[in-house]
Amino acid sequence: MLKITKPSDNRVDLELSGTLDAESMRDALSELIEKSEGVSGGKMLYKISGFAFPTLGAIGVEMGYLPKLFGLLGKFDKCAVMSDASWIRTAAELEGRMFPGIDIKAFGMEDGDAAEAWLAQGRADSMPV
């Protein structure tokens, strides 16, 4: 299940649990793109619990959406990833180093307040030196 909400004009939240099949992946990615319309300098909170790898069909759908998904990167400045799996948190922070222009920081599921506080702060590269 992937639930996507837009709590404010410049914020999109995602909650992922379980396995995604092709249909749910298609629906979720379309909804993410739609809810990201008009976002600039955005923030994202991504909660991942009980993760199971997507089906092959879902991965195929995601590959078809890659150009649009890369286009989303410019809309968001920060992404807090909360997960109950340490390998997902590590992967998220590595991904953050690979994509300039977006700060990605990982948190445990119990660290929701810290994730929210981090999202509320300005970007590290926009603070005065």
C-alpha positions in Angstrom: 0.0 0.0 0.0 1.2 3.5 -0.9 -0.7 6.4 0.5 0.1 9.9 -0.7 -1.2 13.1 0.9 -0.4 16.8 0.4 -0.7 18.5 3.8 0.4 21.9 2.5 1.2 23.6 -0.8 4.9 22.7 -0.6 4.8 19.3 1.1 3.9 15.8 0.0 3.9 12.8 2.4 4.1 9.2 1.4 3.4 6.1 3.5 4.6 2.7 2.1 3.9 -0.6 3.6 3.8 -4.1 2.1 4.2 -5.0 -1.5 3.2 -3.0 -4.6 1.9 -4.6 -7.7 1.9 -3.0 -11.2 -1.6 -1.5 -10.8 -1.0 0.0 -7.3 2.5 1.3 -8.5 0.9 3.0 -11.6 -1.9 4.6 -9.4 0.6 5.7 -6.8 3.1 7.2 -9.2 0.3 9.0 -11.1 -1.0 10.4 -7.8 2.5 11.5 -6.7 3.1 13.3 -9.9 -0.3 15.0 -9.7 0.1 16.0 -6.0 3.6 17.4 -6.8 2.2 19.8 -9.5 3.0 23.4 -8.6 5.4 22.4 -5.7 8.6 24.5 -5.5 11.1 24.3 -2.8 9.1 21.4 -1.5 9.5 19.0 1.4 8.7 15.4 1.5 8.1 13.0 4.4 8.4 9.3 3.3 7.4 6.7 5.8 8.4 3.1 4.9 7.4 0.3 7.2 7.1 -3.5 6.7 8.7 -3.0 3.3 8.5 -5.9 0.8 10.1 -5.7 -2.7 7.6 -4.6 -5.4 6.5 -7.2 -8.0 8.4 -7.4 -11.3 5.3 -5.8 -12.9 5.5 -2.9 -10.5 9.2 -2.4 -11.2 8.4 -2.3 -14.9 5.8 0.4 -14.3 8.3 2.4 -12.3 10.9 2.2 -15.1 8.3 3.7 -17.4 7.8 6.6 -15.0 11.5 7.4 -14.5 11.7 10.5 -16.7 8.8 12.0 -14.8 10.2 10.9 -11.5 13.5 12.6 -12.2 11.6 15.7 -13.0 10.1 15.7 -9.5 13.6 16.0 -8.0 13.8 19.7 -8.9 10.5 20.4 -7.1 11.8 19.2 -3.7 14.6 20.6 -1.5 14.3 18.1 1.4 13.1 14.6 2.0 13.0 12.9 5.4 12.8 9.1 5.1 11.5 7.3 8.1 11.8 3.5 8.2 11.9 0.5 10.5 14.6 -1.1 8.4 18.2 0.2 8.9 19.2 -0.8 5.3 16.5 1.4 3.9 17.7 4.4 6.0 21.3 3.8 4.8 20.1 3.5 1.1 18.1 6.7 1.5 21.1 8.7 2.8 23.3 7.3 0.0 20.7 8.3 -2.6 20.8 11.8 -1.1 24.5 12.0 -1.8 23.9 11.0 -5.5 21.3 13.6 -6.3 22.4 17.2 -6.0 19.8 19.7 -5.1 17.9 17.6 -2.6 18.8 16.9 1.0 17.7 13.4 2.1 18.0 12.4 5.8 16.9 9.1 7.3 15.2 8.6 10.7 13.8 5.6 12.6 10.0 5.2 12.8 10.2 6.4 16.4 11.9 9.7 15.4 8.9 11.5 13.8 9.4 14.6 15.8 13.0 14.9 14.8 12.1 14.3 11.1 9.4 17.0 11.3 11.9 19.4 13.0 14.5 18.7 10.3 12.1 19.3 7.5 11.1 22.6 9.1 14.7 23.9 9.1 16.1 25.7 6.1 18.5 23.9 3.7 22.1 23.5 4.8 23.4 25.0 1.5 21.1 28.1 1.8 22.2 29.1 5.3 24.7 31.9 5.7 28.3 30.9 6.3 
